[in-house]
Amino acid sequence: MTFHNIYDGLFAGKPYDEEISKALKLLGGRPKRILEAGCGTGRHTEILLQRGLQVTAVDPDPAMLRRAKERNRSYLGRSFRPLLGSVEAFPRGRVDGAISLFHVVNYIQTEQQLLRFFSGLSRRLKKNKHLVFDAWNGLAAISDPPRRNSPVRRVRVDGHCYECRMRTDTDLWRMMSKITVRISSRGRLLGTYRYNHRIWLPEEIRGLLEVSGFRCDRISTWAHPARPATARDWKIVFVARKM
C-alpha cells in the first residue's frame, strides 16, 4: 500500500467542488480553457470537466497523473489534456485562466524554482487573465507552527481499512516542514511517504509574481474571498493578473 493509493481516501472530506466554484468566480468571466498546475489525482480536474471547461492538467508525479487519467478517462482526447512534467516544459498555448490548488506552491522549495513556475504560467496565460492558487501562510506558521502530530486518520480502500499517521517536523529558521506519512493496517507498518513543504511569506510570493509578469490583485481566504487575509489566516488564496 502506497501514499498514492490512499490519497483520495485521506482527503475525501476536502470541499473540492466548493473550491472550484470559488476559484472560477475569482478567475472572472467565463473561462473556456483552463491550465491546472499540479492536478494530483484529478479531483479538481473532474469538476472543471463536468462544468464543460477544457483542461490542460500538468503534474510532475507519474503516479498522481495516472490516477487523474483514470478518473477522467471519458474526457481524454476531448476536453482533457494531461501532461507529465513541469508547467514550463510543455508547449506554449494561450489559456483563459490558470489554477493551482491544494497548496501546490508549498511543494516548490526554492525562489528560482517558484520563479520558473510563475513565469511558465505567465507565458501561457492571455493578457489580463488570472491565476488563482492557495498556499500556507508563512506569517501564520511563524506564530502558530504546524502541529507535530496529526490525529490518526482511518481510510478504507477496496474494502480494507488503513491507518495513516502524519508527523510534521518544522524548521522555522529554514522555513521548511518535513512531513512523514506512515501507513499501517492491524498494527503492521505497510509504508512510509515523506515530502517537504516550503513555508513562503505572502510578500515573497507577491514579489516573485511581479517579476514573472503578474500583478497580485488579492490575497484572501477560501472562507472570505472578498476580504484581505490576515497574519492569523493559516491558508490563503492569491489572485494574480497577467500584465
C-alpha angles and dihedrals in degrees: 000000000000135000090253091058094055098034097101093046092048092055098031091124095058111117096236095160093050092048092052091049091053094042092054091051090050091050088058130215119030109300116203101186119046130187111208114196113201100011096177111187092348102255094135089038091057092056093047090051092047088055091057101256126140108238132198103192121193128190132160094211112087093201093051093046091048089057091047089054092049092049094050101029093128088066096048112120090016119058100341123080113176117192129187116221139033128329094246092053101061124083114281120253134156117254132184096230144355133214134185111182139180093045095293090163090065090064087061106086110187135050091237092054093047091048090053090048095052092041091053091052092046093054091053098047125087115243115279092013121126142245117206122192140151132223146170111273109240092201091057092044091057093055095034110025121201114278112263094222124029123204114274111265122209116211128187117211122175091342095310125111121224132184120222122198118190123198123186121198110190128196107192091184089064093028090231135129123202111206122198122190117195117195120200141163126202091350095308119119110233102176148337126223124191133189138160132233123203111216104221124196113231092240091052089056093044091052094050090048091054093049088051095056100268134116114215104230099176145005111194141131133265089245093055110019092171095055126076113251118247132216088262096058106101098195118041137183126220126206112194128179124214108239 
